[in-house]
Amino acid sequence: MLDDSRPLSIVDVQPLPALLAEPRANRILNTNEAARALFDLRARDTRLSDVLISGAAEMAVYLDAVSHFGRYIGRALQFHGSEGATLRLQTYGVQLTDDQVLLSFLDLDDLDRRTHETEQEAHHKGGLMQWQNIYGFFREVEAQNHLILEAAGEGIYGINAQGQATFVNRAAQEMLGWSADDLIGRELHPIIHHKHLNGEHFPAHRCPIYASFRRDETTRVDDDVFWRKDGKPIMVEYVSTPIYDHNVLAGAVVIFRDVTERRENERKLREALDEVKELKEKLEQENEYLLTEIRSARSQTGIVGVSPAIKSLNIQIDLAAQSNAHVLVSGPPGSGKSMTVSAIHEASSRHHRPLVRINCSETNAEVLEAELFGYRRGAFAGASRDRTGKLMMANNGTLHLDEISDLSKDIQARLHDVLQSGRFQRMGSSAESTVSLHVVATTSRDLSAEVRAGRFRQDLYFMLNMFSIRCEPLSERPADIPYLAKHFLDRTTRRLRLPKTRMTRANIDVLNQYGWPGNVRELENVIERAAILAQGGRLEFDFHLSGSSPEAGSDVVLTNEELRALERKNLENALARAKGKVSGSHGAAAMLGIASTTMYSKIKSFEIDPAEFK
């Protein structure tokens, strides 16, 4: 019952059950009495999803149609009724504003019931005594309704109890391509309804139209196919209604509508939504990858050093960045190859696109192939969703292949084909994707020697070695040590918020006395560890590397237990400074310059509880 104190709204004046909704907010704003009874609603503010059985995708398709046409009628949506029943409704949607939609509902089951009762009453009242036989009965129906039948936009035909056509209106003839003379007197099912859309035979005894007059029930079908005279199918929805002659079931009248164009538009809309979903997943994967890269990337913004080797390297970086030729960067581990790749990318015209890294030595061939090329869902066991490969992520950007010499021969061959043709296929897909790549490969080995040994393809080597850059070891450019040490010290104190620490001449002399077999990476780790352990702003080096110590004049020999005690103390100091955090940019592992997995292993070995340092 309506509240007399409340002015009537657009919902209240609807003759059918109706509700006003904001689909984006999943809200029902208002309902009339008929809708509350139909859906068994008790609360005024109800979520739309509470009454909707259909999924979000089906609702999105329907709402897009309403938005496009302004108003739309459909039967695809399913709703909850009272006591958990599923309602069979025809939904009328009207777009009121950008956010609000008026939905009205016709209860098809109730309509069938009332239609049947009306027909029975009409037959009882009016009678059909003047019709002499079934054929004359249908001819009379056609004659009396000729204008309506010919003016109707829907196809309409009548069939007797044997399934033979008794009349066919103009719209039906135009849709089916058959004339009335072609069809009247012939059984229609073998002509227009003999097979399904997939080509399977459709036996007459399973036909819903036959069932309607043999079982004395009105039948509605929303998704079926009729066949034209030229052999082409049309998608139809139809209603088959039994018709009586003096209370004797004479046959049925079938009213159908060609919904081929509408179904095609719905299919295109679903495909568009699927494509949007796929693009969204691809963007999420790319963003996830980029965030991972940002978290793990070093913070160098340029190449630090003043030696002739560094000056030459900077010149080569500029030349490589200006060219689209693939680049091969070689040098011993820790000599700055990854930093060189970053510098090439940032100086190139592709810097606005991602720099995508893949380590060719850290995964097996199968995992590496999936990571590089991507895959479709179901391509292999465990492939539960589509995955964008790093080749596509690096499209129009830069692809860094680290330790390229570790690629398997099969992947070498596929990579060569991609670089040569600019095309590739994801695992489990037959569709080709086009990419534009600038590949910068790095290696710690002599790649030409790998070619001579037969472990690396010569054609791929020549393709990658269009532009060659060599990163010299730190031992061959000692002039850069002071600049690198100062750069790493300043960066560490800023990143870890450590007290300001001085780099003295004595510190530089100690660093210059060491051979640096681990190159720039080793120097960075040494400086970072010394900065963490610095006391009173003084930098000291109390480590041992490769049997040598930068501390001149130190001849102290420690037992194994003393070394373990020193290592344990060092781990505890790092955990204390990191407040119990092990991994991450500010964790103890980063302070010590070791992998987080190694740090966890050491903690377990020494039976240290990080929680004690929080």
Rosetta blueprint (number, residue, H / E / L):
1 M L
2 L L
3 D L
4 D L
5 S L
6 R L
7 P L
8 L L
9 S L
10 I L
11 V L
12 D L
13 V L
14 Q L
15 P L
16 L L
17 P L
18 A E
19 L E
20 L E
21 A E
22 E E
23 P H
24 R H
25 A H
26 N L
27 R E
28 I E
29 L E
30 N E
31 T E
32 N L
33 E H
34 A H
35 A H
36 R H
37 A H
38 L H
39 F H
40 D L
41 L L
42 R L
43 A L
44 R L
45 D L
46 T E
47 R E
48 L H
49 S H
50 D H
51 V L
52 L E
53 I L
54 S L
55 G L
56 A H
57 A H
58 E H
59 M H
60 A H
61 V H
62 Y H
63 L H
64 D H
65 A H
66 V H
67 S H
68 H H
69 F H
70 G L
71 R E
72 Y E
73 I E
74 G E
75 R L
76 A L
77 L L
78 Q L
79 F E
80 H E
81 G L
82 S H
83 E H
84 G H
85 A L
86 T E
87 L E
88 R L
89 L E
90 Q E
91 T E
92 Y E
93 G E
94 V E
95 Q E
96 L L
97 T L
98 D L
99 D L
100 Q L
101 V E
102 L E
103 L E
104 S E
105 F E
106 L E
107 D E
108 L H
109 D H
110 D H
111 L H
112 D H
113 R H
114 R H
115 T H
116 H H
117 E H
118 T H
119 E H
120 Q H
121 E H
122 A H
123 H H
124 H H
125 K H
126 G H
127 G L
128 L L
129 M L
130 Q L
131 W L
132 Q L
133 N L
134 I H
135 Y H
136 G H
137 F H
138 F H
139 R H
140 E H
141 V H
142 E H
143 A H
144 Q H
145 N L
146 H H
147 L H
148 I H
149 L H
150 E H
151 A H
152 A L
153 G L
154 E L
155 G E
156 I E
157 Y E
158 G E
159 I E
160 N E
161 A L
162 Q L
163 G L
164 Q E
165 A E
166 T E
167 F E
168 V E
169 N L
170 R H
171 A H
172 A H
173 Q H
174 E H
175 M H
176 L H
177 G L
178 W L
179 S L
180 A H
181 D H
182 D H
183 L H
184 I E
185 G L
186 R L
187 E E
188 L L
189 H H
190 P H
191 I H
192 I H
193 H L
194 H L
195 K E
196 H L
197 L L
198 N L
199 G L
200 E L
201 H E
202 F L
203 P L
204 A H
205 H H
206 R H
207 C L
208 P H
209 I H
210 Y H
211 A H
212 S H
213 F H
214 R H
215 R L
216 D L
217 E L
218 T L
219 T E
220 R E
221 V E
222 D E
223 D E
224 D E
225 V E
226 F E
227 W E
228 R L
229 K L
230 D L
231 G L
232 K L
233 P E
234 I E
235 M E
236 V E
237 E E
238 Y E
239 V E
240 S E
241 T E
242 P E
243 I E
244 Y E
245 D E
246 H L
247 N L
248 V E
249 L E
250 A E
251 G E
252 A E
253 V E
254 V E
255 I E
256 F E
257 R E
258 D E
259 V L
260 T H
261 E H
262 R H
263 R H
264 E H
265 N H
266 E H
267 R H
268 K H
269 L H
270 R H
271 E H
272 A H
273 L H
274 D H
275 E H
276 V H
277 K H
278 E H
279 L H
280 K H
281 E H
282 K H
283 L H
284 E H
285 Q H
286 E H
287 N H
288 E H
289 Y H
290 L H
291 L H
292 T H
293 E H
294 I H
295 R H
296 S H
297 A L
298 R L
299 S L
300 Q L
301 T L
302 G L
303 I L
304 V L
305 G L
306 V L
307 S L
308 P H
309 A H
310 I H
311 K H
312 S H
313 L H
314 N H
315 I H
316 Q H
317 I H
318 D H
319 L H
320 A H
321 A H
322 Q H
323 S L
324 N L
325 A L
326 H L
327 V E
328 L E
329 V E
330 S E
331 G L
332 P L
333 P L
334 G L
335 S L
336 G L
337 K H
338 S H
339 M H
340 T H
341 V H
342 S H
343 A H
344 I H
345 H H
346 E H
347 A H
348 S L
349 S L
350 R L
351 H L
352 H L
353 R L
354 P L
355 L E
356 V E
357 R E
358 I E
359 N E
360 C L
361 S L
362 E L
363 T L
364 N L
365 A H
366 E H
367 V H
368 L H
369 E H
370 A H
371 E H
372 L H
373 F H
374 G E
375 Y E
376 R L
377 R L
378 G L
379 A L
380 F L
381 A L
382 G L
383 A L
384 S L
385 R L
386 D L
387 R E
388 T E
389 G L
390 K H
391 L H
392 M H
393 M H
394 A L
395 N L
396 N L
397 G L
398 T E
399 L E
400 H E
401 L E
402 D E
403 E L
404 I H
405 S H
406 D H
407 L L
408 S L
409 K H
410 D H
411 I H
412 Q H
413 A H
414 R H
415 L H
416 H H
417 D H
418 V H
419 L H
420 Q H
421 S H
422 G L
423 R E
424 F E
425 Q E
426 R L
427 M E
428 G L
429 S L
430 S L
431 A L
432 E E
433 S E
434 T E
435 V L
436 S L
437 L L
438 H E
439 V E
440 V E
441 A E
442 T E
443 T E
444 S L
445 R L
446 D L
447 L H
448 S H
449 A H
450 E H
451 V H
452 R H
453 A L
454 G L
455 R L
456 F L
457 R L
458 Q H
459 D H
460 L H
461 Y H
462 F H
463 M H
464 L H
465 N L
466 M L
467 F E
468 S E
469 I E
470 R E
471 C L
472 E L
473 P L
474 L H
475 S H
476 E H
477 R L
478 P H
479 A H
480 D H
481 I H
482 P H
483 Y H
484 L H
485 A H
486 K H
487 H H
488 F H
489 L H
490 D H
491 R H
492 T H
493 T H
494 R H
495 R H
496 L H
497 R L
498 L L
499 P L
500 K L
501 T L
502 R E
503 M L
504 T L
505 R H
506 A H
507 N H
508 I H
509 D H
510 V H
511 L H
512 N H
513 Q L
514 Y L
515 G L
516 W L
517 P L
518 G L
519 N H
520 V H
521 R H
522 E H
523 L H
524 E H
525 N H
526 V H
527 I H
528 E H
529 R H
530 A H
531 A H
532 I H
533 L H
534 A L
535 Q E
536 G L
537 G L
538 R E
539 L L
540 E L
541 F L
542 D L
543 F L
544 H L
545 L E
546 S L
547 G L
548 S E
549 S L
550 P L
551 E L
552 A L
553 G L
554 S L
555 D L
556 V L
557 V L
558 L L
559 T L
560 N H
561 E H
562 E H
563 L H
564 R H
565 A H
566 L H
567 E H
568 R H
569 K H
570 N H
571 L H
572 E H
573 N H
574 A H
575 L H
576 A H
577 R H
578 A L
579 K L
580 G L
581 K L
582 V L
583 S L
584 G L
585 S L
586 H L
587 G L
588 A H
589 A H
590 A H
591 M H
592 L H
593 G L
594 I L
595 A L
596 S H
597 T H
598 T H
599 M H
600 Y H
601 S H
602 K H
603 I H
604 K H
605 S H
606 F H
607 E L
608 I L
609 D L
610 P H
611 A H
612 E H
613 F H
614 K L
